[in-house]
């Protein structure tokens, strides 16, 4: 993995919270997860066809991931000349390790070639 997702987050953190000041404020106004939140910036390859939707659906259905900042960047971040899909992935502590089964390694395993880069920020 590269440092691109980390640099994107650190450049403008509020952008990844749909305009809210923090992940907690975003959750309070949009998702209402209980407990600790875990957030990741995901840089994804939309050129992987059905795998893109199927693997994101697996994270959403099996691990209760919610996506925020679902904007498709028009510019390439260096992975794909056509650009990449970048989003914030949110998980409740109920589903995230150590309480649950999902963590950065499991996200990499599930997304496979759909994932270019990720950064855990909380």
MOPAC internal coordinates of N, CA, C and O (Angstrom, degrees):
PM7 1SCF
backbone

  N    0.0000 0     0.00 0     0.00 0    0    0    0
  C    1.4450 1     0.00 0     0.00 0    1    0    0
  C    1.5261 1   108.90 1     0.00 0    2    1    0
  O    1.2310 1   121.74 1   -26.16 1    3    2    1
  N    1.3095 1   114.27 1   153.84 1    3    2    1
  C    1.4566 1   119.88 1  -178.30 1    5    3    2
  C    1.5316 1   110.11 1  -101.09 1    6    5    3
  O    1.2310 1   120.73 1     9.76 1    7    6    5
  N    1.2866 1   116.21 1  -170.24 1    7    6    5
  C    1.4574 1   122.86 1   177.35 1    9    7    6
  C    1.5292 1   111.30 1  -103.97 1   10    9    7
  O    1.2310 1   119.73 1  -172.82 1   11   10    9
  N    1.3270 1   118.11 1     7.18 1   11   10    9
  C    1.4652 1   121.18 1  -174.44 1   13   11   10
  C    1.5227 1   111.48 1   -63.76 1   14   13   11
  O    1.2310 1   119.56 1   133.42 1   15   14   13
  N    1.3329 1   118.44 1   -46.58 1   15   14   13
  C    1.4639 1   120.88 1  -179.75 1   17   15   14
  C    1.5330 1   110.64 1   -62.18 1   18   17   15
  O    1.2310 1   120.33 1   139.20 1   19   18   17
  N    1.3153 1   116.98 1   -40.80 1   19   18   17
  C    1.4695 1   120.87 1   178.77 1   21   19   18
  C    1.5241 1   110.53 1   -62.58 1   22   21   19
  O    1.2310 1   120.32 1   134.58 1   23   22   21
  N    1.3220 1   116.99 1   -45.42 1   23   22   21
  C    1.4692 1   120.82 1   180.00 1   25   23   22
  C    1.5237 1   111.46 1   -64.42 1   26   25   23
  O    1.2310 1   120.06 1   141.32 1   27   26   25
  N    1.3373 1   117.49 1   -38.68 1   27   26   25
  C    1.4649 1   121.07 1   176.39 1   29   27   26
  C    1.5228 1   110.68 1   -59.30 1   30   29   27
  O    1.2310 1   120.61 1   133.92 1   31   30   29
  N    1.3211 1   116.44 1   -46.08 1   31   30   29
  C    1.4563 1   120.51 1  -179.29 1   33   31   30
  C    1.5193 1   110.99 1   -64.33 1   34   33   31
  O    1.2310 1   120.22 1   131.27 1   35   34   33
  N    1.3159 1   117.18 1   -48.73 1   35   34   33
  C    1.4579 1   120.94 1  -174.76 1   37   35   34
  C    1.5190 1   112.92 1   -67.94 1   38   37   35
  O    1.2310 1   120.25 1   154.23 1   39   38   37
  N    1.3234 1   117.12 1   -25.77 1   39   38   37
  C    1.4657 1   121.03 1  -179.79 1   41   39   38
  C    1.5274 1   111.65 1   -65.51 1   42   41   39
  O    1.2310 1   120.22 1   140.27 1   43   42   41
  N    1.3323 1   117.19 1   -39.73 1   43   42   41
  C    1.4590 1   121.35 1  -177.40 1   45   43   42
  C    1.5342 1   109.87 1  -154.43 1   46   45   43
  O    1.2310 1   119.79 1  -104.52 1   47   46   45
  N    1.3418 1   118.01 1    75.48 1   47   46   45
  C    1.4689 1   120.94 1  -173.83 1   49   47   46
  C    1.5316 1   114.62 1   -55.25 1   50   49   47
  O    1.2310 1   119.84 1   141.19 1   51   50   49
  N    1.3207 1   117.91 1   -38.81 1   51   50   49
  C    1.4618 1   121.03 1  -176.14 1   53   51   50
  C    1.5326 1   111.97 1   -61.53 1   54   53   51
  O    1.2310 1   120.21 1   152.18 1   55   54   53
  N    1.3015 1   117.21 1   -27.82 1   55   54   53
  C    1.4630 1   121.92 1   179.96 1   57   55   54
  C    1.5330 1   110.98 1   -57.47 1   58   57   55
  O    1.2310 1   120.20 1   146.24 1   59   58   57
  N    1.3075 1   117.23 1   -33.76 1   59   58   57
  C    1.4675 1   122.02 1  -174.90 1   61   59   58
  C    1.5150 1   112.99 1   -84.17 1   62   61   59
  O    1.2310 1   120.27 1   177.28 1   63   62   61
  N    1.3308 1   117.10 1    -2.72 1   63   62   61
  C    1.4605 1   122.36 1   178.95 1   65   63   62
  C    1.5266 1   110.78 1  -109.34 1   66   65   63
  O    1.2310 1   119.67 1  -153.85 1   67   66   65
  N    1.3165 1   118.23 1    26.15 1   67   66   65
  C    1.4720 1   123.02 1   179.84 1   69   67   66
  C    1.5225 1   111.98 1    49.84 1   70   69   67
  O    1.2310 1   120.56 1  -142.76 1   71   70   69
  N    1.3341 1   116.53 1    37.24 1   71   70   69
  C    1.4519 1   121.64 1   176.63 1   73   71   70
  C    1.5187 1   115.48 1    91.52 1   74   73   71
  O    1.2310 1   119.92 1   169.96 1   75   74   73
  N    1.3211 1   117.76 1   -10.04 1   75   74   73
  C    1.4608 1   120.43 1   176.64 1   77   75   74
  C    1.5277 1   109.26 1   -78.69 1   78   77   75
  O    1.2310 1   120.87 1   -15.61 1   79   78   77
  N    1.3329 1   115.93 1   164.39 1   79   78   77
  C    1.4641 1   120.56 1  -175.82 1   81   79   78
  C    1.5189 1   114.01 1   -79.26 1   82   81   79
  O    1.2310 1   119.93 1   159.24 1   83   82   81
  N    1.3191 1   117.73 1   -20.76 1   83   82   81
  C    1.4569 1   120.42 1  -177.00 1   85   83   82
  C    1.5247 1   109.85 1  -153.95 1   86   85   83
  O    1.2310 1   121.29 1   -12.70 1   87   86   85
  N    1.3087 1   115.15 1   167.30 1   87   86   85
  C    1.4578 1   120.92 1   175.85 1   89   87   86
  C    1.5311 1   109.96 1   -63.91 1   90   89   87
  O    1.2310 1   120.14 1   142.73 1   91   90   89
  N    1.3108 1   117.34 1   -37.27 1   91   90   89
  C    1.4569 1   121.22 1   179.50 1   93   91   90
  C    1.5266 1   110.96 1   -63.86 1   94   93   91
  O    1.2310 1   120.09 1   137.89 1   95   94   93
  N    1.3395 1   117.43 1   -42.11 1   95   94   93
  C    1.4577 1   121.32 1   179.09 1   97   95   94
  C    1.5318 1   110.62 1   -66.85 1   98   97   95
  O    1.2310 1   120.32 1   139.59 1   99   98   97
  N    1.3160 1   116.99 1   -40.41 1   99   98   97
  C    1.4695 1   120.83 1   175.63 1  101   99   98
  C    1.5243 1   109.75 1   -59.74 1  102  101   99
  O    1.2310 1   120.24 1   133.48 1  103  102  101
  N    1.3133 1   117.16 1   -46.52 1  103  102  101
  C    1.4617 1   121.72 1   179.85 1  105  103  102
  C    1.5300 1   110.91 1   -61.28 1  106  105  103
  O    1.2310 1   120.94 1   134.65 1  107  106  105
  N    1.3143 1   115.81 1   -45.35 1  107  106  105
  C    1.4691 1   120.51 1  -178.21 1  109  107  106
  C    1.5285 1   111.50 1   -60.17 1  110  109  107
  O    1.2310 1   120.18 1   143.76 1  111  110  109
  N    1.3195 1   117.26 1   -36.24 1  111  110  109
  C    1.4505 1   121.67 1  -176.24 1  113  111  110
  C    1.5249 1   114.70 1   -92.95 1  114  113  111
  O    1.2310 1   120.02 1   161.84 1  115  114  113
  N    1.3336 1   117.57 1   -18.16 1  115  114  113
  C    1.4690 1   119.18 1  -172.62 1  117  115  114
  C    1.5293 1   114.13 1  -124.57 1  118  117  115
  O    1.2310 1   119.20 1   137.02 1  119  118  117
  N    1.3106 1   119.14 1   -42.98 1  119  118  117
  C    1.4661 1   120.78 1  -166.16 1  121  119  118
  C    1.5194 1   115.04 1  -114.57 1  122  121  119
  O    1.2310 1   119.67 1   144.40 1  123  122  121
  N    1.3235 1   118.24 1   -35.60 1  123  122  121
  C    1.4631 1   123.65 1   176.93 1  125  123  122
  C    1.5257 1   114.03 1    62.07 1  126  125  123
  O    1.2310 1   120.32 1  -140.21 1  127  126  125
  N    1.3262 1   116.99 1    39.79 1  127  126  125
  C    1.4581 1   120.68 1   170.71 1  129  127  126
  C    1.5246 1   108.53 1   -67.48 1  130  129  127
  O    1.2310 1   121.07 1   -30.31 1  131  130  129
  N    1.3112 1   115.56 1   149.69 1  131  130  129
  C    1.4649 1   121.75 1   173.80 1  133  131  130
  C    1.5277 1   108.42 1   -92.91 1  134  133  131
  O    1.2310 1   120.30 1   -30.45 1  135  134  133
  N    1.3146 1   117.04 1   149.55 1  135  134  133
  C    1.4524 1   121.50 1   173.40 1  137  135  134
  C    1.5096 1   114.01 1    77.10 1  138  137  135
  O    1.2310 1   121.82 1    15.32 1  139  138  137
  N    1.3194 1   114.12 1  -164.68 1  139  138  137
  C    1.4607 1   122.33 1  -177.32 1  141  139  138
  C    1.5240 1   110.56 1   -68.07 1  142  141  139
  O    1.2310 1   120.82 1   -38.98 1  143  142  141
  N    1.3172 1   116.03 1   141.02 1  143  142  141
  C    1.4608 1   121.47 1   176.14 1  145  143  142
  C    1.5117 1   110.29 1  -103.45 1  146  145  143
  O    1.2310 1   121.26 1   -30.28 1  147  146  145
  N    1.3112 1   115.20 1   149.72 1  147  146  145
  C    1.4504 1   122.75 1   175.17 1  149  147  146
  C    1.5154 1   106.84 1  -125.05 1  150  149  147
  O    1.2310 1   120.62 1   -52.45 1  151  150  149
  N    1.3187 1   116.42 1   127.55 1  151  150  149
  C    1.4541 1   120.79 1  -177.45 1  153  151  150
  C    1.5156 1   111.97 1  -121.49 1  154  153  151
  O    1.2310 1   121.58 1   -35.37 1  155  154  153
  N    1.3247 1   114.58 1   144.63 1  155  154  153
  C    1.4585 1   122.55 1   178.34 1  157  155  154
  C    1.5222 1   109.04 1  -134.55 1  158  157  155
  O    1.2310 1   120.65 1   -37.43 1  159  158  157
  N    1.3125 1   116.36 1   142.57 1  159  158  157
  C    1.4591 1   121.34 1   164.98 1  161  159  158
  C    1.5263 1   105.84 1   -92.43 1  162  161  159
  O    1.2310 1   120.72 1   -54.56 1  163  162  161
  N    1.3224 1   116.22 1   125.44 1  163  162  161
  C    1.4588 1   121.83 1   178.55 1  165  163  162
  C    1.5184 1   109.68 1  -112.62 1  166  165  163
  O    1.2310 1   120.39 1   -49.35 1  167  166  165
  N    1.3153 1   116.86 1   130.65 1  167  166  165
  C    1.4668 1   122.04 1   170.65 1  169  167  166
  C    1.5199 1   105.51 1  -108.42 1  170  169  167
  O    1.2310 1   121.26 1   -61.62 1  171  170  169
  N    1.3234 1   115.19 1   118.38 1  171  170  169
  C    1.4577 1   121.84 1  -169.62 1  173  171  170
  C    1.5176 1   112.39 1  -118.54 1  174  173  171
  O    1.2310 1   121.13 1   -23.64 1  175  174  173
  N    1.3109 1   115.44 1   156.36 1  175  174  173
  C    1.4615 1   123.07 1   179.26 1  177  175  174
  C    1.5272 1   109.24 1  -100.91 1  178  177  175
  O    1.2310 1   119.66 1   -78.86 1  179  178  177
  N    1.3381 1   118.25 1   101.14 1  179  178  177
  C    1.4626 1   120.21 1   179.92 1  181  179  178
  C    1.5286 1   113.01 1   -71.89 1  182  181  179
  O    1.2310 1   119.79 1   170.41 1  183  182  181
  N    1.3238 1   118.00 1    -9.59 1  183  182  181
  C    1.4686 1   121.92 1  -178.98 1  185  183  182
  C    1.5282 1   112.67 1   -79.77 1  186  185  183
  O    1.2310 1   119.55 1  -173.65 1  187  186  185
  N    1.3134 1   118.46 1     6.35 1  187  186  185
  C    1.4656 1   121.03 1  -177.22 1  189  187  186
  C    1.5300 1   112.16 1   -91.36 1  190  189  187
  O    1.2310 1   120.19 1  -167.18 1  191  190  189
  N    1.3295 1   117.23 1    12.82 1  191  190  189
  C    1.4624 1   121.94 1   173.59 1  193  191  190
  C    1.5150 1   113.08 1    63.37 1  194  193  191
  O    1.2310 1   121.02 1    46.50 1  195  194  193
  N    1.3392 1   115.66 1  -133.50 1  195  194  193
  C    1.4570 1   121.28 1  -177.39 1  197  195  194
  C    1.5235 1   112.65 1   -62.88 1  198  197  195
  O    1.2310 1   120.17 1   152.58 1  199  198  197
  N    1.3257 1   117.29 1   -27.42 1  199  198  197
  C    1.4644 1   119.99 1   179.50 1  201  199  198
  C    1.5245 1   110.90 1   -58.55 1  202  201  199
  O    1.2310 1   120.51 1   142.10 1  203  202  201
  N    1.3310 1   116.63 1   -37.90 1  203  202  201
  C    1.4629 1   121.72 1  -179.57 1  205  203  202
  C    1.5297 1   109.64 1   -55.86 1  206  205  203
  O    1.2310 1   120.32 1   123.17 1  207  206  205
  N    1.3202 1   116.98 1   -56.83 1  207  206  205
  C    1.4625 1   121.13 1  -178.67 1  209  207  206
  C    1.5187 1   112.24 1   -67.17 1  210  209  207
  O    1.2310 1   120.20 1   135.97 1  211  210  209
  N    1.3229 1   117.23 1   -44.03 1  211  210  209
  C    1.4629 1   120.67 1  -176.62 1  213  211  210
  C    1.5177 1   112.37 1   -62.41 1  214  213  211
  O    1.2310 1   120.35 1   137.71 1  215  214  213
  N    1.3116 1   116.94 1   -42.29 1  215  214  213
  C    1.4644 1   119.64 1  -177.29 1  217  215  214
  C    1.5246 1   112.50 1   -75.69 1  218  217  215
  O    1.2310 1   120.40 1   143.84 1  219  218  217
  N    1.3327 1   116.84 1   -36.16 1  219  218  217
  C    1.4685 1   118.62 1   173.59 1  221  219  218
  C    1.5245 1   110.10 1   -65.61 1  222  221  219
  O    1.2310 1   120.67 1   140.09 1  223  222  221
  N    1.3389 1   116.32 1   -39.91 1  223  222  221
  C    1.4656 1   119.80 1   177.44 1  225  223  222
  C    1.5248 1   111.51 1   -60.50 1  226  225  223
  O    1.2310 1   120.29 1   142.64 1  227  226  225
  N    1.3188 1   117.05 1   -37.36 1  227  226  225
  C    1.4632 1   120.33 1   178.34 1  229  227  226
  C    1.5285 1   110.41 1   -61.87 1  230  229  227
  O    1.2310 1   120.27 1   136.23 1  231  230  229
  N    1.3320 1   117.09 1   -43.77 1  231  230  229
  C    1.4646 1   119.91 1   177.58 1  233  231  230
  C    1.5278 1   110.51 1   -62.96 1  234  233  231
  O    1.2310 1   120.62 1   139.39 1  235  234  233
  N    1.3177 1   116.41 1   -40.61 1  235  234  233
  C    1.4585 1   120.15 1  -178.41 1  237  235  234
  C    1.5249 1   111.85 1   -70.02 1  238  237  235
  O    1.2310 1   119.94 1   136.68 1  239  238  237
  N    1.3067 1   117.72 1   -43.32 1  239  238  237
  C    1.4608 1   121.27 1  -175.47 1  241  239  238
  C    1.5377 1   112.40 1   -80.68 1  242  241  239
  O    1.2310 1   120.33 1   133.23 1  243  242  241
  N    1.3198 1   116.98 1   -46.77 1  243  242  241
  C    1.4670 1   120.16 1  -174.08 1  245  243  242
  C    1.5295 1   113.56 1   -83.87 1  246  245  243
  O    1.2310 1   120.11 1   154.33 1  247  246  245
  N    1.3298 1   117.40 1   -25.67 1  247  246  245
  C    1.4677 1   120.62 1  -175.08 1  249  247  246
  C    1.5248 1   112.45 1  -125.50 1  250  249  247
  O    1.2310 1   120.45 1  -170.04 1  251  250  249
  N    1.3301 1   116.74 1     9.96 1  251  250  249
  C    1.4671 1   123.06 1   175.04 1  253  251  250
  C    1.5253 1   113.38 1    56.26 1  254  253  251
  O    1.2310 1   120.49 1  -142.42 1  255  254  253
  N    1.3358 1   116.67 1    37.58 1  255  254  253
  C    1.4602 1   120.31 1   176.48 1  257  255  254
  C    1.5227 1   109.35 1   -72.21 1  258  257  255
  O    1.2310 1   120.63 1   -41.46 1  259  258  257
  N    1.3122 1   116.40 1   138.54 1  259  258  257
  C    1.4574 1   122.33 1   169.85 1  261  259  258
  C    1.5197 1   107.54 1  -115.40 1  262  261  259
  O    1.2310 1   120.90 1   -36.61 1  263  262  261
  N    1.3106 1   115.88 1   143.39 1  263  262  261
  C    1.4594 1   120.95 1   179.97 1  265  263  262
  C    1.5168 1   110.32 1  -106.42 1  266  265  263
  O    1.2310 1   121.01 1   -40.92 1  267  266  265
  N    1.3168 1   115.67 1   139.08 1  267  266  265
  C    1.4578 1   122.76 1   172.87 1  269  267  266
  C    1.5213 1   107.19 1  -126.29 1  270  269  267
  O    1.2310 1   120.95 1   -13.75 1  271  270  269
  N    1.3253 1   115.79 1   166.25 1  271  270  269
  C    1.4744 1   121.43 1   178.71 1  273  271  270
  C    1.5209 1   111.30 1    52.47 1  274  273  271
  O    1.2310 1   120.55 1  -131.76 1  275  274  273
  N    1.3190 1   116.55 1    48.24 1  275  274  273
  C    1.4619 1   120.17 1  -178.04 1  277  275  274
  C    1.5277 1   109.89 1   -81.89 1  278  277  275
  O    1.2310 1   121.44 1  -107.94 1  279  278  277
  N    1.3021 1   114.85 1    72.06 1  279  278  277
  C    1.4469 1   120.26 1   177.57 1  281  279  278
  C    1.5214 1   108.30 1  -110.26 1  282  281  279
  O    1.2310 1   121.07 1   -38.43 1  283  282  281
  N    1.2961 1   115.55 1   141.57 1  283  282  281
  C    1.4606 1   119.77 1   177.61 1  285  283  282
  C    1.5155 1   107.30 1   -98.44 1  286  285  283
  O    1.2310 1   121.26 1   -63.59 1  287  286  285
  N    1.3129 1   115.19 1   116.41 1  287  286  285
  C    1.4541 1   120.17 1  -179.17 1  289  287  286
  C    1.5226 1   110.19 1   -71.27 1  290  289  287
  O    1.2310 1   120.70 1   -43.44 1  291  290  289
  N    1.3030 1   116.27 1   136.56 1  291  290  289
  C    1.4657 1   121.04 1   178.53 1  293  291  290
  C    1.5112 1   111.84 1   -81.87 1  294  293  291
  O    1.2310 1   120.28 1   157.66 1  295  294  293
  N    1.2976 1   117.07 1   -22.34 1  295  294  293
  C    1.4492 1   121.48 1  -178.18 1  297  295  294
  C    1.5201 1   110.12 1   -97.20 1  298  297  295
  O    1.2310 1   120.97 1   -30.88 1  299  298  297
  N    1.2928 1   115.75 1   149.12 1  299  298  297
  C    1.4542 1   120.33 1   176.67 1  301  299  298
  C    1.5238 1   109.64 1   -76.98 1  302  301  299
  O    1.2310 1   121.23 1   -37.07 1  303  302  301
  N    1.3195 1   115.26 1   142.93 1  303  302  301
  C    1.4572 1   121.31 1   175.26 1  305  303  302
  C    1.5178 1   110.74 1   -98.07 1  306  305  303
  O    1.2310 1   120.75 1  -174.17 1  307  306  305
  N    1.3192 1   116.17 1     5.83 1  307  306  305
  C    1.4479 1   120.58 1   177.83 1  309  307  306
  C    1.5083 1   114.46 1   109.69 1  310  309  307
  O    1.2310 1   119.85 1   175.30 1  311  310  309
  N    1.3318 1   117.90 1    -4.70 1  311  310  309
  C    1.4540 1   121.16 1   179.64 1  313  311  310
  C    1.5209 1   111.76 1   -96.93 1  314  313  311
  O    1.2310 1   120.53 1   139.49 1  315  314  313
  N    1.3178 1   116.60 1   -40.51 1  315  314  313
  C    1.4507 1   122.72 1  -171.13 1  317  315  314
  C    1.5292 1   108.07 1  -137.58 1  318  317  315
  O    1.2310 1   119.52 1   -56.46 1  319  318  317
  N    1.3282 1   118.52 1   123.54 1  319  318  317
  C    1.4650 1   119.24 1  -177.89 1  321  319  318
  C    1.5265 1   113.38 1   -62.51 1  322  321  319
  O    1.2310 1   119.74 1   160.94 1  323  322  321
  N    1.3309 1   118.09 1   -19.06 1  323  322  321
  C    1.4657 1   121.40 1   179.12 1  325  323  322
  C    1.5257 1   112.58 1   -89.09 1  326  325  323
  O    1.2310 1   119.81 1   176.74 1  327  326  325
  N    1.3050 1   117.97 1    -3.26 1  327  326  325
  C    1.4612 1   121.90 1  -177.71 1  329  327  326
  C    1.5164 1   111.41 1    98.38 1  330  329  327
  O    1.2310 1   120.99 1   -12.58 1  331  330  329
  N    1.3127 1   115.72 1   167.42 1  331  330  329
  C    1.4395 1   121.60 1  -175.85 1  333  331  330
  C    1.5261 1   110.25 1  -128.30 1  334  333  331
  O    1.2310 1   120.59 1   -18.68 1  335  334  333
  N    1.3151 1   116.48 1   161.32 1  335  334  333
  C    1.4562 1   122.95 1   172.20 1  337  335  334
  C    1.5226 1   107.35 1   -91.67 1  338  337  335
  O    1.2310 1   120.61 1   -52.78 1  339  338  337
  N    1.3220 1   116.43 1   127.22 1  339  338  337
  C    1.4544 1   120.85 1  -178.62 1  341  339  338
  C    1.5175 1   107.81 1  -124.16 1  342  341  339
  O    1.2310 1   120.82 1   -47.06 1  343  342  341
  N    1.3336 1   116.05 1   132.94 1  343  342  341
  C    1.4542 1   119.35 1   179.13 1  345  343  342
  C    1.5151 1   111.24 1  -152.34 1  346  345  343
  O    1.2310 1   122.01 1   -15.10 1  347  346  345
  N    1.3329 1   113.76 1   164.90 1  347  346  345
  C    1.4517 1   122.07 1   173.63 1  349  347  346
  C    1.5224 1   107.57 1   -94.55 1  350  349  347
  O    1.2310 1   120.13 1   -52.83 1  351  350  349
  N    1.3199 1   117.36 1   127.17 1  351  350  349
  C    1.4658 1   122.38 1   176.47 1  353  351  350
  C    1.5192 1   108.47 1  -106.07 1  354  353  351
  O    1.2310 1   120.43 1   -52.37 1  355  354  353
  N    1.3200 1   116.77 1   127.63 1  355  354  353
  C    1.4581 1   122.26 1  -178.57 1  357  355  354
  C    1.5178 1   110.25 1  -114.29 1  358  357  355
  O    1.2310 1   120.92 1   -43.43 1  359  358  357
  N    1.3220 1   115.86 1   136.57 1  359  358  357
  C    1.4590 1   122.65 1   176.93 1  361  359  358
  C    1.5228 1   109.04 1  -132.41 1  362  361  359
  O    1.2310 1   120.68 1   -38.37 1  363  362  361
  N    1.3086 1   116.30 1   141.63 1  363  362  361
  C    1.4560 1   122.21 1   172.72 1  365  363  362
  C    1.5177 1   108.99 1   -79.50 1  366  365  363
  O    1.2310 1   120.93 1   -25.85 1  367  366  365
  N    1.3283 1   115.83 1   154.15 1  367  366  365
  C    1.4601 1   119.58 1   177.29 1  369  367  366
  C    1.5254 1   111.77 1   -62.31 1  370  369  367
  O    1.2310 1   119.94 1   160.50 1  371  370  369
  N    1.3361 1   117.71 1   -19.50 1  371  370  369
  C    1.4705 1   120.62 1   177.04 1  373  371  370
  C    1.5220 1   111.74 1   -63.97 1  374  373  371
  O    1.2310 1   120.45 1   150.15 1  375  374  373
  N    1.3375 1   116.75 1   -29.85 1  375  374  373
  C    1.4593 1   120.97 1  -176.68 1  377  375  374
  C    1.5242 1   112.65 1  -106.69 1  378  377  375
  O    1.2310 1   120.87 1   163.86 1  379  378  377
  N    1.3298 1   115.94 1   -16.14 1  379  378  377
  C    1.4619 1   120.91 1  -175.97 1  381  379  378
  C    1.5206 1   109.98 1   -95.36 1  382  381  379
  O    1.2310 1   120.99 1   -36.00 1  383  382  381
  N    1.3245 1   115.70 1   144.00 1  383  382  381
  C    1.4654 1   120.96 1   176.32 1  385  383  382
  C    1.5257 1   109.40 1   -59.34 1  386  385  383
  O    1.2310 1   118.89 1   -38.96 1  387  386  385
  N    1.3156 1   119.71 1   141.04 1  387  386  385
  C    1.4598 1   127.25 1    13.88 1  389  387  386
  C    1.5287 1   114.23 1   -88.53 1  390  389  387
  O    1.2310 1   119.44 1   169.99 1  391  390  389
  N    1.3413 1   118.67 1   -10.01 1  391  390  389
  C    1.4719 1   119.69 1  -178.52 1  393  391  390
  C    1.5233 1   112.35 1   -75.82 1  394  393  391
  O    1.2310 1   120.71 1   145.12 1  395  394  393
  N    1.3168 1   116.25 1   -34.88 1  395  394  393
  C    1.4599 1   120.96 1  -177.06 1  397  395  394
  C    1.5141 1   111.34 1  -119.15 1  398  397  395
  O    1.2310 1   121.05 1    18.26 1  399  398  397
  N    1.3176 1   115.60 1  -161.74 1  399  398  397
  C    1.4604 1   121.63 1  -171.97 1  401  399  398
  C    1.5242 1   114.32 1  -103.27 1  402  401  399
  O    1.2310 1   119.52 1   171.85 1  403  402  401
  N    1.3325 1   118.52 1    -8.15 1  403  402  401
  C    1.4651 1   119.72 1  -173.85 1  405  403  402
  C    1.5313 1   109.73 1   -98.39 1  406  405  403
  O    1.2310 1   121.03 1   -38.91 1  407  406  405
  N    1.3126 1   115.63 1   141.09 1  407  406  405
  C    1.4588 1   123.70 1   172.61 1  409  407  406
  C    1.5271 1   106.46 1  -158.86 1  410  409  407
  O    1.2310 1   119.97 1     5.13 1  411  410  409
  N    1.3118 1   117.67 1  -174.87 1  411  410  409
  C    1.4703 1   120.59 1  -176.45 1  413  411  410
  C    1.5253 1   111.99 1   -58.53 1  414  413  411
  O    1.2310 1   120.00 1   138.97 1  415  414  413
  N    1.3183 1   117.60 1   -41.03 1  415  414  413
  C    1.4679 1   119.81 1   180.00 1  417  415  414
  C    1.5245 1   111.85 1   -64.94 1  418  417  415
  O    1.2310 1   120.31 1   139.70 1  419  418  417
  N    1.3305 1   117.01 1   -40.30 1  419  418  417
  C    1.4611 1   120.89 1   179.33 1  421  419  418
  C    1.5293 1   110.62 1   -68.27 1  422  421  419
  O    1.2310 1   120.21 1   142.80 1  423  422  421
  N    1.3286 1   117.20 1   -37.20 1  423  422  421
  C    1.4633 1   120.67 1   176.29 1  425  423  422
  C    1.5263 1   109.80 1   -61.46 1  426  425  423
  O    1.2310 1   120.67 1   134.73 1  427  426  425
  N    1.3320 1   116.33 1   -45.27 1  427  426  425
  C    1.4674 1   120.13 1   177.71 1  429  427  426
  C    1.5289 1   111.05 1   -60.05 1  430  429  427
  O    1.2310 1   120.65 1   137.02 1  431  430  429
  N    1.3256 1   116.37 1   -42.98 1  431  430  429
  C    1.4686 1   121.11 1   179.87 1  433  431  430
  C    1.5309 1   111.20 1   -62.32 1  434  433  431
  O    1.2310 1   120.02 1   133.68 1  435  434  433
  N    1.3198 1   117.58 1   -46.32 1  435  434  433
  C    1.4609 1   121.39 1  -177.43 1  437  435  434
  C    1.5258 1   111.35 1   -68.57 1  438  437  435
  O    1.2310 1   120.08 1   133.91 1  439  438  437
  N    1.3258 1   117.45 1   -46.09 1  439  438  437
  C    1.4678 1   119.63 1  -175.96 1  441  439  438
  C    1.5226 1   112.98 1   -75.97 1  442  441  439
  O    1.2310 1   119.49 1   150.35 1  443  442  441
  N    1.3232 1   118.59 1   -29.65 1  443  442  441
  C    1.4631 1   120.80 1   178.30 1  445  443  442
  C    1.5205 1   111.75 1    52.74 1  446  445  443
  O    1.2310 1   120.60 1    50.78 1  447  446  445
  N    1.3427 1   116.47 1  -129.22 1  447  446  445
  C    1.4667 1   121.38 1  -176.42 1  449  447  446
  C    1.5249 1   113.56 1   -70.75 1  450  449  447
  O    1.2310 1   119.77 1   174.10 1  451  450  449
  N    1.3237 1   118.05 1    -5.90 1  451  450  449
  C    1.4600 1   121.02 1   174.72 1  453  451  450
  C    1.5365 1   110.26 1   -73.12 1  454  453  451
  O    1.2310 1   120.32 1   153.04 1  455  454  453
  N    1.3203 1   117.00 1   -26.96 1  455  454  453
  C    1.4672 1   122.36 1  -176.14 1  457  455  454
  C    1.5250 1   111.14 1   -94.12 1  458  457  455
  O    1.2310 1   121.19 1   -53.86 1  459  458  457
  N    1.3387 1   115.32 1   126.14 1  459  458  457
  C    1.4496 1   120.50 1   171.53 1  461  459  458
  C    1.5251 1   110.70 1   -93.03 1  462  461  459
  O    1.2310 1   120.85 1   136.74 1  463  462  461
  N    1.3375 1   115.98 1   -43.26 1  463  462  461
  C    1.4580 1   119.78 1  -173.98 1  465  463  462
  C    1.5234 1   108.80 1  -159.65 1  466  465  463
  O    1.2310 1   120.80 1   -26.32 1  467  466  465
  N    1.3402 1   116.08 1   153.68 1  467  466  465
  C    1.4577 1   120.59 1   173.25 1  469  467  466
  C    1.5106 1   109.39 1  -145.09 1  470  469  467
  O    1.2310 1   121.55 1   -22.86 1  471  470  469
  N    1.3131 1   114.64 1   157.14 1  471  470  469
  C    1.4610 1   121.26 1   176.28 1  473  471  470
  C    1.5108 1   107.79 1  -142.32 1  474  473  471
  O    1.2310 1   120.20 1   -56.94 1  475  474  473
  N    1.3244 1   117.23 1   123.06 1  475  474  473
  C    1.4602 1   121.68 1   175.46 1  477  475  474
  C    1.5283 1   107.56 1   -87.45 1  478  477  475
  O    1.2310 1   121.02 1   -59.07 1  479  478  477
  N    1.3294 1   115.65 1   120.93 1  479  478  477
  C    1.4562 1   118.33 1  -177.53 1  481  479  478
  C    1.5264 1   112.54 1  -109.93 1  482  481  479
  O    1.2310 1   119.76 1   171.17 1  483  482  481
  N    1.3100 1   118.07 1    -8.83 1  483  482  481
  C    1.4666 1   119.75 1   176.82 1  485  483  482
  C    1.5060 1   108.89 1  -158.36 1  486  485  483
  O    1.2310 1   120.10 1   180.00 1  487  486  485

